[in-house]
Amino acid sequence: MKERLMAFFLPVLLLSYGTIQAQNLQFGRTKLIDSKTDTVPSGKIWKIESFVYSKTLADCPGSGATVNISDSIVLNGNKLSVRAQRFAGLVDWRNWNTSPSPEFLVWEQKTPMWLPAGTTLAAGRGVLYISILEFKDVP
């Protein structure tokens, strides 16, 4: 059994030797990013902790109404959805048996997200602020 484990782990260790470099991160400051585009400075790394949304989730509508909400940030000039809500299909709250099955979906981007130097970032639609921690990359 010991030989099998060594036969498996030894090549993995040899292949990864030299390719793994430790990074030392030194905490710098907290920061809120709004709709103005900001760039991760050279020698720094940003850690996105959370998003502050401009609206809470919408209540479930009645009468067959459909709700589609998508909140986003702008990462390197590209829109990235960070929260989405969809509700559709319910016709009558009082008569579940004759109403089509309702569809209710809420999705949120998992955090943290790590951003290297040179990355641009801004709050987009539905996002007031992006809460980040800034670290200095110490070799």
C-alpha positions, -999 to 999 in steps of 0.1 A, spaced: 0 0 0 28 24 9 45 17 -24 13 26 -43 9 59 -25 45 68 -32 41 58 -68 12 82 -71 24 112 -50 61 112 -60 54 122 -97 29 148 -86 54 163 -62 82 163 -88 60 178 -115 48 206 -92 83 214 -79 94 247 -91 60 256 -105 45 266 -72 57 299 -59 44 312 -26 30 347 -25 32 368 5 3 393 7 5 422 30 -28 439 39 -30 475 27 -65 490 30 -102 486 24 -118 503 -5 -152 509 -20 -154 510 -58 -183 529 -74 -193 534 -110 -160 552 -118 -136 527 -133 -106 520 -111 -75 499 -118 -56 475 -95 -22 492 -91 11 476 -100 24 454 -71 -11 452 -56 -38 425 -56 -75 432 -49 -99 408 -31 -136 415 -38 -154 408 -6 -190 418 -14 -214 439 -34 -237 466 -22 -268 466 -43 -290 496 -52 -322 476 -46 -333 446 -26 -347 416 -43 -382 422 -58 -413 407 -42 -430 379 -60 -455 395 -84 -490 381 -88 -513 381 -119 -488 362 -141 -463 391 -142 -427 382 -149 -397 398 -132 -362 397 -146 -335 416 -127 -298 414 -134 -272 434 -114 -237 436 -128 -201 449 -124 -177 459 -152 -145 439 -152 -119 448 -177 -145 465 -198 -169 435 -198 -202 434 -181 -203 405 -155 -235 396 -138 -232 393 -100 -269 388 -91 -299 378 -110 -335 373 -102 -363 357 -122 -399 351 -113 -425 339 -137 -455 315 -142 -478 322 -112 -513 333 -123 -534 331 -92 -519 329 -56 -552 315 -43 -555 286 -67 -522 268 -69 -538 237 -85 -549 254 -117 -519 278 -120 -488 268 -140 -458 259 -118 -441 291 -107 -405 296 -115 -384 315 -90 -347 319 -93 -321 340 -74 -285 337 -83 -255 355 -68 -218 356 -76 -197 338 -50 -170 358 -33 -142 363 -28 -129 372 -63 -91 379 -66 -79 405 -91 -43 409 -103 -25 442 -110 -38 459 -141 -74 447 -138 -100 474 -143 -132 474 -121 -164 495 -118 -198 491 -103 -224 485 -130 -262 483 -132 -278 477 -99 -246 478 -79 -238 509 -58 -204 498 -45 -179 469 -46 -162 463 -13 -126 453 -17 -95 446 3 -62 457 -12 -30 437 -6 6 444 -15 23 415 -33 55 409 -14 79 385 -33 
